């Protein structure tokens, strides 16, 4: 959770998402484009009555289907897809390097906190020992 809050990790993750989207776009460009459209209308004279509109004699229905195949551009679309895949591999390697560095940073901070806690514990134990020592000396002095 600490790693995800680091700005460099967030930026690297965003770059990884963008590179992934580029691969998706390049892959989609290789596929045929399909579009479907339909229209329903009515005769202008039949709009006077709702019953006339619902009758089948006055309805106009059109439908269209369009399929287009990407042009052959000397394997440029395929090369664009391969370039996007290479790019995502590089961005992914950078992402993992950033994540590993962030994890190392977090580990170093946790280690420093543990060392500080140990030093505080040792100082507290030293204080207790000195207080006990002081009380013994004070008791001997009062006798």
Secondary structure, DSSP 8 states (H G I E B T S, - for coil): -TGGGSHHHHHHHHHHHHHHHHHHHHHHHHS-EEEEEEEEEE-GGGGG-HHHHHSTTSEEEEEEEEEE-----TTHHHHHHHHHHHHHHHHHHHHHHHHHHHHHHHHHHHHHHHHHHHHHHHHHHHHHHHHHHHHHHHHHHH-
